[in-house]
Each structure stands twice: as C-alpha cells, then as structure tokens.
Amino acid sequence: MRINDEIPNLTVTTDQGSFGLHDWIGDSWAILFSHPKDFTPVCTTEFGAVAQLAEEWEKRGTKVIGVSVDGVEDHKKWKGDIEAVCGAPAGFPIIADDGLEVSKAFDMLPADAYLPDGRTPADSATVRSVYIIGPDKQVKLMMTYPMTAGRNFAEVLRALDALQTGAKHGVATPADWTVGQDVIIPPSVSDADATAKFGSFETVLPYLRKTKLPG
C-alpha cells in the first residue's frame, strides 16, 4: 500500500456488522488504524483517545475504524474496558481480522511476520498503522509505529486538517501547521494566478510563498 493507492474493497466483519470498506466510507474521509491485539495496555489507551475525539472526527466528516486480530465477541468485551478508562463511548467499529486478510492487504505486518514460504505465523500481530483515506478511497497519509510506542492522535487530527485544507484550497501546509495559520502556495501556481486566487501573499523565497485563507 502506497500514497494515492486505492484501498482494497474488502468485505469486513466488525462488532457492528459486516460491510464493504468502500460502501462504509461512502463520500466521507476515513481513518483506519490497526492494533496488535485486544486487551493490551497501549491499545486500550489509543482506542480511548480515538473515542474521546468523536466530536472532532464528526466535525471533519471523517469516519474511524479499528483493526485487531481478535474476534467480534472480544471486541465487544474490550470496548467495556476502553470506555471505563477513557470515559467516552467507543462508537466506532473494530474489524475482526482473525484471518489477517486486512493486515496483509494493507501490509500492516512487521517484516519478521513472514515465513520464507510466504506463510504468516499464527501468532503474528499487526504493527500500529494509521491510514487516512479520502472520499475517493485513496490513501492520503500513512503512519506506522512500533508495538511499544503509543500514537499521538492529536497529530493524526492535525494531519487530517492539513489534508482536508490542501484538498479544498489547492495549497500545501508548512511544518507544524495548525488551522488558521498561513498556508503555502504551490510552486506550480504563478504569481499572477496566486494573486487572482488568494489576493495578497508573502514571498519568503522565490519558491516559498505564504498566504492566509479566508476565515
């Protein structure tokens, strides 16, 4: 799986029923994030962080879905722990990837999870991957963490804002950008076209021009 690849339209089984990934995404943005296993400490805190951001995902027209190698009944039980820890309902679905179909299709497994003959050991677990997917069903961003390091979902949210801003306005965003800060006009846009589209802008370098978006 690479940036701008279309995700496979797999039919997945979740704690909220079975559906095709493309149908589930519909016209929304989506975030798919994988976890090594249910009832594990780091994963529980991460799912809790996602649950606490429910209103933020909704504001951005974004659906979230988890992936874990355990089954549906384990997912349902685990959500009780997640909600007790984070104090918010975990309303998003979790894919039961006990056959590793999703993990393999998205290349979520670590290198040592593959045997020389192409098989996968039964005890393989996914690494901590995040995929931000656009309404066109294409991967817009990927992040991969090792099993020991919890993800920063504030950064996932910030990256989602940057992607949606770029898609809407045809701009790029600088390092550490947050909503409301100046954006970058792509070098492919001439000064004349930039003036027509954005009005005034600041030329920091010949190839680095910044402008403000309308509030």
Kinemage of the C-alpha trace (Angstrom):
@kinemage 1
@onewidth
@group {chain A} dominant
@subgroup {mainchain}
@vectorlist {calphas} color= white
{ca met a 1} P 0.000 0.000 0.000
{ca arg a 2} L 1.372 3.394 -1.054
{ca ile a 3} L 0.210 7.002 -1.003
{ca asn a 4} L -2.549 7.543 -3.631
{ca asp a 5} L -3.268 3.800 -3.924
{ca glu a 6} L -6.950 2.924 -3.807
{ca ile a 7} L -7.653 0.769 -0.790
{ca pro a 8} L -8.949 -2.758 -1.480
{ca asn a 9} L -12.729 -3.016 -1.292
{ca leu a 10} L -12.683 -5.814 1.241
{ca thr a 11} L -15.819 -7.067 2.957
{ca val a 12} L -15.009 -6.952 6.649
{ca thr a 13} L -16.660 -8.326 9.779
{ca thr a 14} L -16.841 -5.936 12.726
{ca asp a 15} L -18.540 -5.656 16.095
{ca gln a 16} L -21.118 -3.515 14.254
{ca gly a 17} L -21.828 -5.955 11.436
{ca ser a 18} L -20.293 -6.785 8.033
{ca phe a 19} L -19.835 -4.348 5.153
{ca gly a 20} L -17.592 -3.437 2.224
{ca leu a 21} L -14.965 -0.833 3.041
{ca his a 22} L -15.804 1.355 0.037
{ca asp a 23} L -19.518 1.384 0.904
{ca trp a 24} L -18.723 2.154 4.530
{ca ile a 25} L -16.538 5.142 3.591
{ca gly a 26} L -19.100 6.495 1.131
{ca asp a 27} L -18.451 10.194 0.491
{ca ser a 28} L -16.599 10.689 3.777
{ca trp a 29} L -12.982 10.820 4.764
{ca ala a 30} L -11.899 7.828 6.816
{ca ile a 31} L -9.187 6.760 9.226
{ca leu a 32} L -8.267 3.097 9.569
{ca phe a 33} L -5.940 2.218 12.431
{ca ser a 34} L -4.588 -1.173 13.421
{ca his a 35} L -3.768 -2.708 16.784
{ca pro a 36} L -1.760 -5.806 17.661
{ca lys a 37} L -4.348 -7.364 19.960
{ca asp a 38} L -7.377 -6.747 22.187
{ca phe a 39} L -6.994 -6.333 25.955
{ca thr a 40} L -3.492 -4.877 25.698
{ca pro a 41} L -2.425 -1.752 27.620
{ca val a 42} L -1.178 0.623 24.910
{ca cys a 43} L -4.023 -0.278 22.537
{ca thr a 44} L -6.604 0.426 25.227
{ca thr a 45} L -5.267 3.956 25.749
{ca glu a 46} L -5.191 4.551 21.988
{ca phe a 47} L -8.752 3.397 21.427
{ca gly a 48} L -9.722 5.636 24.325
{ca ala a 49} L -8.047 8.615 22.663
{ca val a 50} L -9.961 7.948 19.452
{ca ala a 51} L -13.231 7.660 21.365
{ca gln a 52} L -12.641 10.981 23.122
{ca leu a 53} L -12.188 12.689 19.739
{ca ala a 54} L -15.586 11.544 18.395
{ca glu a 55} L -16.919 15.093 18.003
{ca glu a 56} L -13.748 16.193 16.208
{ca trp a 57} L -13.977 13.371 13.665
{ca glu a 58} L -17.632 14.217 13.067
{ca lys a 59} L -16.872 17.923 12.512
{ca arg a 60} L -14.464 16.904 9.785
{ca gly a 61} L -16.816 14.452 8.062
{ca thr a 62} L -14.491 11.603 8.947
{ca lys a 63} L -15.287 8.021 9.932
{ca val a 64} L -12.874 5.960 12.030
{ca ile a 65} L -12.470 2.200 12.139
{ca gly a 66} L -10.087 -0.020 14.098
{ca val a 67} L -8.468 -3.305 13.125
{ca ser a 68} L -7.412 -6.043 15.538
{ca val a 69} L -6.627 -9.712 15.050
{ca asp a 70} L -9.159 -10.881 17.660
{ca gly a 71} L -12.808 -11.765 17.100
{ca val a 72} L -16.056 -9.836 17.341
{ca glu a 73} L -17.000 -11.015 20.829
{ca asp a 74} L -13.594 -9.990 22.187
{ca his a 75} L -14.017 -6.578 20.550
{ca lys a 76} L -17.380 -6.077 22.256
{ca lys a 77} L -15.981 -7.032 25.665
{ca trp a 78} L -12.856 -4.928 25.188
{ca lys a 79} L -14.915 -1.828 24.449
{ca gly a 80} L -16.193 -2.017 28.015
{ca asp a 81} L -12.631 -1.626 29.276
{ca ile a 82} L -11.905 1.169 26.788
{ca glu a 83} L -14.963 3.145 27.821
{ca ala a 84} L -14.204 2.658 31.518
{ca val a 85} L -10.667 4.003 31.027
{ca cys a 86} L -11.438 6.973 28.771
{ca gly a 87} L -14.899 7.941 29.998
{ca ala a 88} L -16.350 8.132 26.475
{ca pro a 89} L -18.335 5.705 24.313
{ca ala a 90} L -16.301 3.829 21.691
{ca gly a 91} L -18.878 4.170 18.934
{ca phe a 92} L -16.649 3.239 16.012
{ca pro a 93} L -16.446 -0.297 14.561
{ca ile a 94} L -13.496 -2.643 15.070
{ca ile a 95} L -12.669 -5.124 12.307
{ca ala a 96} L -12.226 -8.729 13.422
{ca asp a 97} L -9.135 -9.562 11.373
{ca asp a 98} L -8.516 -13.022 12.829
{ca gly a 99} L -7.557 -14.332 9.381
{ca leu a 100} L -5.146 -11.409 8.783
{ca glu a 101} L -6.831 -10.570 5.455
{ca val a 102} L -6.911 -6.833 6.154
{ca ser a 103} L -3.478 -6.816 7.789
{ca lys a 104} L -1.933 -8.445 4.723
{ca ala a 105} L -3.837 -6.338 2.189
{ca phe a 106} L -2.662 -3.127 3.883
{ca asp a 107} L 0.819 -4.524 4.605
{ca met a 108} L 0.443 -3.936 8.333
{ca leu a 109} L 2.615 -6.830 9.476
{ca pro a 110} L 6.254 -6.388 10.541
{ca ala a 111} L 8.995 -7.907 8.421
{ca asp a 112} L 9.600 -10.825 10.784
{ca ala a 113} L 5.945 -11.907 10.468
{ca tyr a 114} L 6.506 -13.548 7.078
{ca leu a 115} L 7.928 -17.027 6.699
{ca pro a 116} L 10.259 -17.919 3.777
{ca asp a 117} L 7.467 -19.807 2.007
{ca gly a 118} L 5.127 -16.798 2.148
{ca arg a 119} L 3.032 -18.027 5.047
{ca thr a 120} L 2.408 -15.999 8.182
{ca pro a 121} L 2.905 -17.393 11.697
{ca ala a 122} L -0.343 -17.883 13.588
{ca asp a 123} L 0.768 -15.567 16.400
{ca ser a 124} L 1.582 -12.610 14.134
{ca ala a 125} L 0.254 -9.238 15.256
{ca thr a 126} L -0.144 -6.036 13.297
{ca val a 127} L 2.054 -3.058 13.992
{ca arg a 128} L 0.412 0.276 14.874
{ca ser a 129} L -0.527 1.646 11.451
{ca val a 130} L -2.721 4.620 10.575
{ca tyr a 131} L -4.208 5.276 7.145
{ca ile a 132} L -6.055 8.484 6.314
{ca ile a 133} L -8.276 7.770 3.320
{ca gly a 134} L -10.042 10.326 1.114
{ca pro a 135} L -13.583 10.166 -0.259
{ca asp a 136} L -12.010 8.869 -3.485
{ca lys a 137} L -10.974 5.760 -1.469
{ca gln a 138} L -7.287 6.590 -1.957
{ca val a 139} L -4.666 6.575 0.809
{ca lys a 140} L -3.668 10.167 1.578
{ca leu a 141} L -1.333 9.564 4.526
{ca met a 142} L 0.271 6.635 6.342
{ca met a 143} L 1.912 6.445 9.763
{ca thr a 144} L 3.481 3.362 11.322
{ca tyr a 145} L 4.536 2.987 14.934
{ca pro a 146} L 6.216 0.048 16.668
{ca met a 147} L 4.262 -2.045 19.151
{ca thr a 148} L 5.754 -0.250 22.164
{ca ala a 149} L 5.048 3.392 21.243
{ca gly a 150} L 1.535 4.781 21.552
{ca arg a 151} L 0.302 7.020 18.766
{ca asn a 152} L -0.345 10.743 19.075
{ca phe a 153} L -3.909 11.170 17.836
{ca ala a 154} L -3.658 14.942 18.171
{ca glu a 155} L -1.126 14.683 15.331
{ca val a 156} L -3.477 12.446 13.345
{ca leu a 157} L -6.157 15.121 13.743
{ca arg a 158} L -3.722 17.879 12.743
{ca ala a 159} L -2.634 15.914 9.671
{ca leu a 160} L -6.275 15.358 8.715
{ca asp a 161} L -6.871 19.119 8.911
{ca ala a 162} L -3.854 19.725 6.674
{ca leu a 163} L -5.007 17.150 4.117
{ca gln a 164} L -8.544 18.485 4.002
{ca thr a 165} L -7.310 22.074 3.730
{ca gly a 166} L -4.966 21.164 0.891
{ca ala a 167} L -7.698 19.282 -0.969
{ca lys a 168} L -10.209 22.100 -0.577
{ca his a 169} L -7.998 25.086 -1.384
{ca gly a 170} L -5.216 23.667 -3.565
{ca val a 171} L -2.466 24.620 -1.111
{ca ala a 172} L 0.253 22.972 0.959
{ca thr a 173} L 0.933 23.418 4.669
{ca pro a 174} L 4.268 24.129 6.390
{ca ala a 175} L 5.863 22.256 9.278
{ca asp a 176} L 3.795 22.158 12.467
{ca trp a 177} L 0.883 23.906 10.729
{ca thr a 178} L -2.444 24.207 12.518
{ca val a 179} L -5.780 25.595 11.357
{ca gly a 180} L -5.712 29.385 10.985
{ca gln a 181} L -2.006 29.695 10.237
{ca asp a 182} L -0.557 30.723 6.868
{ca val a 183} L -0.516 28.145 4.091
{ca ile a 184} L 1.924 27.658 1.218
{ca ile a 185} L 1.100 28.390 -2.406
{ca pro a 186} L 2.402 25.540 -4.584
{ca pro a 187} L 5.316 26.453 -6.924
{ca ser a 188} L 3.192 25.312 -9.888
{ca val a 189} L 0.893 28.337 -9.357
{ca ser a 190} L 2.187 31.533 -10.993
{ca asp a 191} L 2.308 34.826 -9.120
{ca ala a 192} L -0.486 36.175 -11.291
{ca asp a 193} L -2.704 33.165 -10.629
{ca ala a 194} L -1.831 33.304 -6.924
{ca thr a 195} L -2.899 36.938 -6.773
{ca ala a 196} L -6.131 36.164 -8.582
{ca lys a 197} L -6.909 33.233 -6.294
{ca phe a 198} L -5.614 34.351 -2.907
{ca gly a 199} L -5.194 38.117 -3.170
{ca ser a 200} L -2.069 39.194 -1.319
{ca phe a 201} L 0.724 36.795 -0.380
{ca glu a 202} L 4.201 36.928 1.131
{ca thr a 203} L 7.221 35.840 -0.905
{ca val a 204} L 9.688 34.407 1.622
{ca leu a 205} L 11.841 32.805 -1.097
{ca pro a 206} L 11.196 32.593 -4.844
{ca tyr a 207} L 9.769 29.108 -4.271
{ca leu a 208} L 8.215 29.748 -0.839
{ca arg a 209} L 5.122 31.923 -0.852
{ca lys a 210} L 2.735 32.131 2.090
{ca thr a 211} L -0.830 33.369 2.230
{ca lys a 212} L -3.815 33.388 4.541
{ca leu a 213} L -7.013 31.575 3.763
{ca pro a 214} L -10.316 33.331 4.295
{ca gly a 215} L -11.629 32.783 7.798
